[in-house]
Amino acid sequence: MANQFDVIVLGGGPAGYVCAIRAAQLGLKTAVVEKEKLGGVCVNIGCIPTKALLHSAMVANTIAHDAKALGIETGPVKTDFGVAMKRSRQVSAQNSKGVEFLMKKHKVTVVAGTGRLLPGKKVRVGSEELAATKAVVLATGSRVKGLPQIGLDLNGTTIISSDEALFLEQAPATMAIVGAGAVGCEFADIFNAFGTKVTLVEALPRILPVEDADCSDALTKSFKKRKISVFAGASITRAAVKGAAVELTFDAGGKTNTIEVEKVLMAAGRAVNTEGIGLKEAGVQLTDQGFIKVNPATLETTAAGVYSIGDVAGQPMLAHKGSREGVHAAEAIAGHTPPPIKYDNVPSVTYCHPEVASIGLTEEQCKEHKLEYQVGRFPFSANGRARTAGHTEGFVKIIRDTKYGEILGAHIIGSDASEMIHELVVARENEYTVEEVDLAIHAHPTLSEAIAEAALDSMGRVVHM
């Protein structure tokens, strides 16, 4: 039957399309239902275009602030957000076409439209009904949300989300960013580099609140040095749209602040896409937090033959976590027994400059759990490779179990932290100790030597500090 498949995946983002590819590799006839462009939020209005803009921001800052010291003379640096934005859109389009190619390569059928789950492993797309012999996989992702209760409802012009920010033709003169998690900090970096006067407002006591406090503090200092106004522990009491501007009033540090900005960018969280896709009728239950309830061993929901992956399946809401779940679900559906996903070993990365990357427990969490631990730290200011590049901000911090040398957590802030963290991800995945990290000879001069030195420092044996 033309409309019958072994597996039907709802959603073509990094969780859904990866699941479809793995299912096809395992010999299952697979379809993906996607209402927009393949690649989902990550490729089209998230990870990829944002990182393209962050690269533009990094180059602009390097030319403006570091070129002369590097022996390169330039004239006045002019930036054009519209040009950078168009380049970011081209990069996104290229990646989305890449996913299209992968679907064709693996003979995955792509069905354009909005899918709704029906009982009995069926899916309705418009007037068409698709049937799955083995499984339906829910990978419908998440979306941005506003805070209408305090007057910050998204309007697409003065109060915007990251979606609209990625299509602006020019950088506004002033912007308030509400929420200083990864998204908020990345956009603060971008717009600051393109000349916007940025005010970053975070309700929790520090920016990047899920990261280790030392990294948050270091990033705060770096942002303030770049004249980004940072208000943590801030409570917004009033927001009013006044023509082409927004007036924000918030309390922070015992003071009431009122600012007027051209745009407010909402970066205070995401809502999962679980409404209107037939969950209740098909017997799929939600958790108390509003995520789709799954069996962690298989990712099957409370409805037999229906699986869920990615943002809708729970925290952390990260593309790479969703992709791993996609592989896991496909293998479980095919009758394999995939190894358990270690959710405590999913790396977190914020791609602003300096970058912040982490794995495992923060020092605060170690204290909360009353663990016996030791901290090793090595600053990039003492690293030869960082000095040659002039990227001496930040450090590597490794937290180890006192008794056995197990790596409880690792935190990096600095240039290329997003690339460096994976050595420690592999180490934790394979239960290496800090002694075993030290035994691996690190090439000189490299930024990664800071990891080896931090491991040594946790044992009281640091060499170059």
C-alpha positions in Angstrom: 0.0 0.0 0.0 1.3 3.4 -1.0 0.3 5.0 2.4 1.6 2.1 4.5 5.1 2.3 6.2 7.0 0.4 8.9 7.7 3.7 10.7 6.1 7.2 10.4 8.0 10.1 12.0 6.1 13.3 12.9 8.6 16.1 12.6 11.7 16.5 10.4 14.0 18.2 12.9 17.3 16.9 14.2 15.5 14.2 16.3 13.0 13.2 13.6 15.2 13.1 10.5 18.0 11.3 12.3 15.5 8.7 13.5 14.2 8.3 10.0 17.7 7.7 8.6 18.6 5.1 11.2 15.3 3.3 10.7 15.9 3.2 6.9 19.5 1.9 7.6 17.9 -0.9 9.5 15.7 -1.8 6.6 12.5 -0.2 7.7 10.2 1.5 5.2 10.0 5.0 6.7 8.1 8.3 6.2 8.7 11.7 7.7 5.8 14.2 8.0 7.0 17.8 8.1 4.9 21.0 7.8 7.8 23.3 7.1 11.4 22.9 5.9 13.4 19.8 6.8 15.9 20.3 9.5 13.4 21.8 11.9 14.0 24.7 14.2 17.7 23.9 14.6 18.6 24.1 10.9 16.2 26.8 9.9 15.5 29.2 12.8 17.8 28.1 15.5 21.3 26.6 15.9 22.6 26.9 12.4 21.7 30.5 11.5 22.5 31.7 15.0 26.0 30.2 14.8 26.5 31.8 11.4 25.7 35.2 12.9 28.0 34.5 15.9 30.8 33.8 13.5 30.2 37.2 11.8 30.1 38.8 15.3 33.4 37.2 16.2 35.1 38.3 13.0 33.8 41.9 13.5 35.1 42.0 17.1 38.5 40.5 16.0 39.0 43.1 13.3 37.8 46.0 15.5 39.7 45.2 18.6 42.6 42.8 17.8 43.7 43.4 14.2 46.2 46.2 15.1 47.9 44.1 17.7 48.2 41.3 15.2 50.0 43.6 12.8 47.0 44.2 10.5 46.0 47.8 9.7 42.4 48.4 8.8 40.2 51.5 8.3 37.1 52.1 10.4 35.1 48.9 10.8 31.6 49.0 9.5 29.1 46.3 10.1 25.9 45.4 8.3 23.6 43.1 10.1 21.4 42.7 7.0 24.3 41.2 5.0 25.3 38.9 7.9 21.6 37.8 8.2 21.4 37.0 4.5 24.6 34.9 4.7 23.1 33.1 7.7 19.9 32.3 5.7 22.1 30.9 2.9 23.9 28.6 5.3 20.5 27.5 6.7 19.1 26.8 3.3 22.2 24.8 2.4 21.8 22.7 5.5 18.1 22.1 4.9 18.8 21.0 1.3 21.4 18.7 2.8 18.7 17.0 4.9 16.5 16.7 1.7 19.4 14.9 0.0 19.8 12.5 3.0 16.1 11.7 2.8 16.4 10.8 -0.9 19.7 8.9 -0.3 18.1 6.7 2.3 14.8 6.4 0.4 12.8 8.0 3.2 9.4 9.3 2.0 8.8 13.0 2.9 5.1 13.9 3.4 4.5 17.7 3.4 1.9 18.9 5.9 0.8 18.8 9.5 0.4 15.3 11.0 -2.2 14.3 13.6 -1.8 11.0 15.4 -4.8 8.6 15.2 -5.4 5.4 17.3 -3.9 2.3 15.9 -0.5 3.7 14.7 -2.1 5.9 12.1 -1.4 9.5 11.1 -3.7 11.9 9.3 -2.0 14.5 7.0 -4.7 16.7 5.5 -7.2 14.4 3.9 -4.6 11.6 3.6 -4.3 8.8 6.1 -1.0 7.0 6.7 -0.5 3.7 8.5 2.5 2.3 10.3 3.0 -1.4 10.8 5.6 -1.0 13.5 5.7 2.5 15.0 4.8 6.1 14.9 7.5 8.4 16.3 6.5 11.8 17.7 9.3 14.4 17.2 7.2 17.6 17.0 9.8 19.8 18.8 9.2 23.1 20.6 8.5 26.8 19.9 9.4 30.1 21.5 7.1 31.7 24.0 6.4 35.1 25.4 5.4 36.3 28.9 1.9 37.8 28.3 1.2 37.9 32.1 3.7 40.8 32.4 2.9 42.5 29.1 5.6 40.7 27.0 3.4 38.9 24.5 5.2 38.4 21.2 4.0 40.8 18.5 6.7 40.2 15.9 7.8 43.8 15.6 8.8 45.4 19.0 8.5 42.3 21.1 10.2 39.5 19.2 11.6 36.0 19.5 14.7 34.5 18.1 12.7 33.6 15.1 12.1 37.2 14.1 15.6 38.3 15.2 17.1 36.0 12.6 15.4 37.9 9.8 16.0 41.5 10.8 17.3 43.6 8.0 19.3 45.8 10.4 20.5 45.8 14.0 18.3 48.0 16.3 20.0 50.8 18.2 18.8 49.4 21.5 17.5 46.0 22.6 16.5 44.3 25.9 17.0 40.6 26.0 14.7 38.8 28.5 16.3 35.6 29.6 20.0 35.0 29.9 20.3 31.3 29.1 22.2 30.1 26.1 19.8 31.8 23.5 19.8 35.1 25.4 23.6 35.2 25.8 24.2 34.3 22.2 22.0 37.1 20.9 23.5 39.5 23.3 26.9 38.7 21.8 25.6 39.0 18.2 23.8 42.3 18.5 26.5 43.9 20.7 29.0 43.2 17.9 26.7 44.9 15.4 26.4 48.1 17.4 23.3 47.5 19.4 23.2 48.8 23.0 22.1 45.6 24.7 20.5 45.1 28.1 20.4 41.5 29.3 17.8 40.8 32.0 17.6 37.4 33.9 15.2 36.5 36.6 17.5 34.0 38.3 20.5 35.1 40.4 23.0 34.8 37.5 23.3 34.6 33.7 23.6 31.0 32.3 21.9 29.8 35.5 22.3 26.1 34.6 26.1 26.4 34.2 28.7 26.3 36.9 28.7 29.6 38.8 32.4 30.3 38.0 31.6 30.2 34.3 28.6 32.5 34.8 30.7 35.0 36.7 33.4 34.9 34.1 31.0 35.5 31.3 29.3 38.3 33.2 32.7 40.1 33.5 33.4 39.6 29.8 30.0 40.9 28.8 30.3 44.0 31.0 33.8 44.7 29.6 32.1 44.8 26.1 29.5 47.3 27.6 26.6 44.8 27.6 24.4 45.8 30.6 23.7 42.7 32.7 20.9 42.5 35.3 20.6 39.2 37.1 18.1 38.5 39.8 15.8 40.9 38.0 12.0 41.0 38.3 10.1 42.7 35.4 7.2 44.6 36.9 5.9 46.4 33.8 6.2 46.3 30.0 4.4 48.8 27.8 4.6 49.1 24.0 4.9 52.8 23.1 4.6 53.1 19.3 7.9 51.8 17.9 9.5 51.3 21.3 9.0 49.3 24.5 9.3 50.6 28.0 10.5 48.0 30.5 10.5 48.4 34.3 12.3 45.9 36.4 13.7 45.5 39.9 17.3 44.3 40.3 19.9 44.7 43.1 17.4 46.6 45.2 16.8 49.2 42.6 14.0 49.9 40.1 15.2 50.4 36.6 13.2 51.7 33.6 14.6 51.6 30.1 13.1 52.3 26.7 14.3 50.1 23.8 13.5 49.6 20.1 13.1 45.9 20.6 12.6 43.3 23.3 13.9 39.9 22.4 12.2 37.1 24.4 14.6 34.3 25.3 12.9 33.0 28.4 12.2 29.5 27.5 10.4 27.3 25.0 7.0 25.5 24.9 6.7 22.0 23.5 4.5 21.2 20.5 2.0 18.8 22.0 -1.3 20.5 21.3 -3.5 19.5 18.4 -1.6 16.4 17.4 -4.1 13.8 18.8 -2.2 12.6 21.8 -5.2 12.1 24.2 -7.3 10.3 21.6 -4.4 7.9 20.9 -3.7 7.2 24.6 -0.5 9.2 24.8 0.0 10.7 28.3 2.0 13.7 29.4 4.2 14.2 32.4 3.5 16.8 35.1 5.9 19.1 33.3 4.0 18.8 30.0 6.4 16.6 28.2 5.3 13.3 26.5 5.7 10.5 29.0 8.2 7.8 27.7 9.7 4.5 28.8 13.4 5.6 29.2 14.6 2.2 28.0 12.8 2.3 24.7 11.3 5.8 24.4 7.9 4.2 23.8 5.0 6.3 25.1 2.0 5.1 27.1 0.4 4.1 23.7 1.7 0.9 22.3 3.8 1.4 19.1 4.0 5.2 19.6 7.4 6.6 20.5 8.6 10.1 21.4 12.0 11.8 21.0 13.5 15.3 21.1 12.2 18.3 22.9 8.7 16.9 23.4 10.2 13.9 25.2 11.8 16.0 28.0 14.9 17.8 29.1 17.5 18.6 28.1 15.9 20.4 25.1 19.0 20.1 22.9 19.4 19.1 19.2 22.1 16.5 19.9 20.2 14.9 22.7 17.2 14.6 20.3 19.4 13.1 17.6 20.7 10.4 20.0 17.1 9.6 21.0 16.3 9.3 17.3 18.9 6.6 16.8 17.9 4.9 20.1 14.2 4.8 19.1 14.8 3.5 15.6 17.0 0.7 17.0 14.4 -0.2 19.7 11.6 -0.3 17.0 13.8 -2.6 14.8 14.1 -5.0 17.7 17.6 -4.2 18.8 18.5 -3.4 22.4 20.4 0.0 22.2 22.7 0.9 25.1 21.0 3.3 27.6 21.2 7.0 27.0 23.3 8.7 29.7 21.3 11.9 30.1 23.8 13.1 32.7 26.5 13.0 30.0 24.8 15.2 27.4 27.1 18.2 26.8 25.8 21.7 27.1 27.3 24.5 24.9 26.7 28.3 24.7 28.3 29.6 21.6 28.8 33.3 22.6 32.3 34.6 22.9 33.9 33.4 25.1 32.2 30.1 24.6 30.9 28.1 27.5 30.7 24.3 27.5 30.1 21.8 30.2 29.4 18.2 31.1 28.2 16.5 34.3 27.7 18.2 37.7 28.4 21.8 38.6 30.3 22.5 41.9 27.0 23.7 43.4 25.4 20.3 42.6 28.3 18.4 44.1 27.8 20.4 47.3 24.0 19.8 47.3 24.7 16.0 46.9 27.3 16.2 49.7 29.9 14.6 47.5 33.6 14.5 48.4 35.3 16.3 45.5 38.3 18.2 44.5 38.5 21.0 41.8 41.3 21.4 39.2 41.5 24.6 37.3 43.8 25.9 34.6 43.5 29.4 33.0 43.9 30.0 29.3 46.1 33.0 30.3 48.8 30.3 31.2 48.3 28.3 28.0 50.8 28.9 25.2 48.4 28.3 22.3 45.8 30.7 23.8 48.5 33.3 24.1 49.6 32.9 20.4 46.0 33.6 19.4 45.3 36.3 21.9 42.4 34.3 23.3 43.4 34.2 27.0 40.0 34.7 28.6 38.6 31.8 30.6 39.7 28.5 32.0 39.1 24.8 32.2 37.6 23.5 35.5 37.4 19.8 36.3 35.6 18.4 39.4 36.8 15.0 40.4 35.7 12.5 43.0 38.2 12.6 45.8 38.4 8.8 46.4 38.4 7.3 42.9 39.3 10.2 40.6 36.0 9.9 38.7 35.2 13.0 36.6 32.1 14.4 38.3 31.8 17.4 36.1 33.9 19.6 33.7 33.4 23.2 32.7 35.2 25.3 30.1 34.8 28.9 29.2 37.0 30.3 26.5 37.8 30.1 22.8 36.8 26.8 21.2 35.2 25.5 24.4 32.5 23.9 22.2 35.2 21.7 20.5 37.3 21.0 23.6 34.5 19.6 25.8 34.2 16.4 23.9 37.4 15.0 25.2 35.8 15.1 28.6 32.5 13.7 27.3 34.3 10.7 26.0 36.2 10.4 29.2 33.0 10.4 31.3 31.2 8.1 28.9 34.0 5.5 29.3 34.5 6.2 33.1 38.0 7.4 32.7 39.6 9.0 35.8 41.6 12.2 35.8 44.7 10.1 36.0 43.8 8.4 32.7 43.1 11.8 31.1 46.6 12.9 32.1 48.1 9.7 30.6 46.9 10.8 27.2 49.7 12.9 25.7 48.3 16.3 24.5 50.0 17.9 21.6 51.9 21.2 22.3 50.9 23.9 21.8 47.2 23.3 21.9 44.3 24.7 23.9 43.5 21.1 24.9 46.7 21.1 27.1 44.6 23.1 29.5 42.4 20.0 30.1 45.4 17.9 31.0 46.7 20.7 33.3 43.3 21.0 35.0 43.3 17.2 35.5 46.7 17.5 37.1 45.6 20.4 39.2 42.7 18.4 40.6 45.4 16.0 41.9 47.7 18.7 43.2 50.2 18.2 40.4 49.7 21.1 38.0 52.9 21.9 36.1 52.5 25.2 34.2 50.9 27.3 36.9 
